[in-house]
Each structure stands twice: as structure tokens, then as C-alpha cells.
Amino acid sequence: MTKQLFVVGSGIKSIAHLSIEAIAHIRQSEKVFYLVNEPILQEWLHKNNETAEPLDKNIAEGFLRSSYYQDISKYILASFQKYSQICVVIYGHPTVFAIPALNAAREAKKQGFITKVLPAISAEDCLFADLLIDPGSCGCQSYEATDFLIHVRPVNIYSHLILWQVGFIGALGNVNSYNNQIGITQLTKYLLQFYEINHPIICYEAAMYPHVEPKIINACLDGLAEIPLSTLSTLYLAPVLSAALNKPMLDALKIPQKNLK
């Protein structure tokens, strides 16, 4: 029988964001693995497929996340020795901050297995909706916070800026017991090279349950260190100004400037 790997996202809101297609794969697969952080969804998975198994059950103290992710990917692929059709369920979107499942999908495809990844609602989708942001209005930069700092990613103050995982900047291991003070101090210092000290910011956490409001904290950049952050916290900075118009390009495209807002 042909080996098949399906990687599906559960979305952000428990059960409510599961697509019909994802539900079908969960119910029909020979084996289901999952990495989700919500008990109600975990219970639902076990009810809909009795083979459901968590992938985060053996986290050792002091583990390195990069090494742990490799172990999970290897475990998924090794399971093809026993199962022909595997479904991996990932919280949110299955390729967004989901390295273990993504690497497993890439390797499975390389080995000639039928591999399908289904899109799902991500935290970024929820942020756009809850903060009433159109990323197409002036562009959007989206970075993981640690990566943003250590690789000196560019900042375009004329676009939306989204920074993920600001609650554990620089953490290589267990994020739940991590002291984030140094990281948030360095992030503030770096951002102040581009934004005024009183530039408005929003600390955001998507709602995990239907009928529950998202967590939205409005502040200024100089107050970032005082905001209580969690492992789900995301930082949003609005554009500073409108970017200048490229008049020669307007002429080349035959776009009258008066038609632009």
C-alpha cells in the first residue's frame, strides 16, 4: 500500500476552526499524531480517532527545541514502518511555527510518499481580523522575534510590522520557565532605532475558544517591558507614515496621481 502523510492544521479556536477536509483525514487515517495545546481539542481527537497520540509526551528537562523537533520528525517518519496512512494535526496553520511536521512532510515527499498539507487559520489571520488590518494596504513585515534580532532583519516603517514569540526571545529550550527580561529589553532598544519612544504598539493574543475575546493590550513602545507577556504573545506596530510616491513609475503606468488617496 502506498505510504500517505497528511499534515493538517486545527486553526486557533478549539474545534471551531477545523475544516471539513481536515476532519475527514483525522477520522479516516490509520494513525493520528498531534501537537495541540488545548485539552478540549485533544479530547475531540481521541474521540474521532482512537489511535490519536500526542507528540509532546516525552519532553526532557533542559531540552533543546531544535533537537527535540528533529526527534519528533524522525518519530513520525519511523511510524511508516507500522502504518501506511498517517495524519499529523498541528495547532494553528500546519506550516507556521510547526517545524517538526513541516520537516516530516518534506522528507516524506522526498522519499516518494503521497504527502499533502492542508492550510488552516493561523494566528496571523486572527490578528488581521481582530485588529482590523489589511496587509495589502501598505505591505506587512512578519518576523519571529528572536530571528528578527539576531539576523538584523530590515524594518520598513511604512509597512505593518508583526513580531511573533516576543514572550520568550532568545529561548532555545523550555519556554515556560524562561526569563524574558533581557530579550524584551534588547527588542525595545532595537526598535527605538526606527520608531519614536511613544509610538503606539499592540500586544496581541488570539482567542482560543469561541465566544472568548482576544487579548489586546494597547501601549507605547517605551512601555513594552511592563506588559505581561506569555508564550502566545505577538507584537504589532502600525506604519509610521505613508510612503512617498514614485512619480516616474506613476507616469510609466499611466496612473494619475489625483486618483490616489
C-alpha positions, -999 to 999 in steps of 0.1 A, spaced: 0 0 0 13 35 -9 25 55 21 5 86 28 12 116 51 -14 142 57 -5 173 78 -35 194 89 -40 225 110 -65 227 138 -67 265 135 -67 287 166 -101 284 181 -106 250 196 -125 227 172 -143 256 156 -115 262 131 -112 226 119 -121 224 82 -143 197 68 -114 183 48 -91 182 79 -118 164 99 -122 138 72 -84 130 72 -84 128 110 -113 103 111 -101 82 82 -63 79 88 -48 47 101 -27 67 127 -31 102 141 -4 122 158 -10 157 173 8 187 186 -20 209 201 -21 228 233 -58 227 241 -74 199 262 -109 201 246 -94 196 211 -72 168 224 -103 150 238 -120 155 204 -91 140 185 -92 109 207 -130 105 202 -127 108 165 -97 85 160 -88 61 188 -52 59 175 -46 96 184 -12 101 201 4 133 214 39 141 200 50 161 231 47 134 257 84 129 264 99 164 268 131 162 289 141 189 313 167 212 297 159 200 262 170 220 231 140 227 209 159 222 177 170 187 188 135 179 201 119 189 168 143 166 149 133 137 172 96 143 165 101 144 127 121 112 129 94 96 151 67 105 126 86 90 96 96 59 116 59 52 122 55 44 85 71 10 93 39 2 111 13 24 94 6 33 58 -16 64 63 -7 89 89 -23 122 98 -5 148 119 -26 175 135 -9 208 143 -22 238 163 -29 268 140 -16 266 105 5 234 98 35 252 83 36 282 106 60 277 135 55 240 130 90 227 122 86 191 132 56 184 109 69 205 81 103 187 81 85 153 82 64 163 52 94 174 32 112 142 40 82 120 33 78 137 -1 115 132 -8 110 95 -1 82 93 -26 53 91 -2 20 108 -10 22 140 10 -5 166 15 -5 196 38 -39 213 43 -40 251 50 -57 263 82 -64 295 101 -33 309 117 -27 334 145 -18 360 118 -52 355 102 -68 361 136 -47 392 142 -57 408 109 -93 402 117 -92 413 153 -71 444 148 -89 453 115 -57 453 95 -55 450 57 -19 437 50 -24 447 14 -29 483 22 8 491 26 25 457 29 33 437 60 66 425 76 62 394 98 92 381 118 99 357 146 112 380 174 145 362 181 152 358 144 144 394 139 171 405 164 199 380 157 198 384 119 192 421 119 161 419 97 152 451 79 125 473 92 102 492 69 84 518 90 60 524 62 45 489 65 28 469 92 53 451 115 44 419 133 68 402 157 60 366 168 70 349 200 80 380 219 73 363 252 105 341 250 131 359 230 164 340 228 150 309 244 165 277 230 149 253 254 118 252 277 100 284 272 76 280 302 103 288 328 123 313 307 132 348 320 124 371 290 136 404 305 169 406 287 152 397 254 124 423 257 150 450 267 171 443 236 140 443 214 129 476 227 163 491 222 165 478 186 130 491 177 138 525 191 163 529 163 133 531 139 103 543 160 97 571 184 96 562 221 58 570 222 50 550 190 18 530 197 21 492 199 -3 464 204 4 432 223 -20 406 209 -31 370 218 -58 353 196 -88 338 214 -85 301 217 -123 295 223 -155 306 205 -173 335 224 -140 344 241 -124 378 233 -88 381 221 -63 397 244 -54 432 231 -32 455 251 -25 490 237 6 507 249 36 528 237 70 514 228 86 527 259 61 506 280 68 473 262 89 459 291 59 465 315 34 444 295 28 409 309 37 386 280 30 349 275 42 322 251 13 333 228 20 370 227 25 388 194 37 424 190 22 447 164 35 481 153 15 503 129 31 521 100 46 555 108 38 574 77 26 569 41 55 560 17 65 585 -9 51 581 -44 73 571 -73 62 597 -98 82 584 -128 66 550 -122 31 566 -120 38 582 -153 51 549 -168 20 531 -156 -3 560 -167 -18 563 -132 -30 599 -124 -17 610 -90 -50 627 -83 -67 592 -83 -46 580 -54 -56 586 -18 
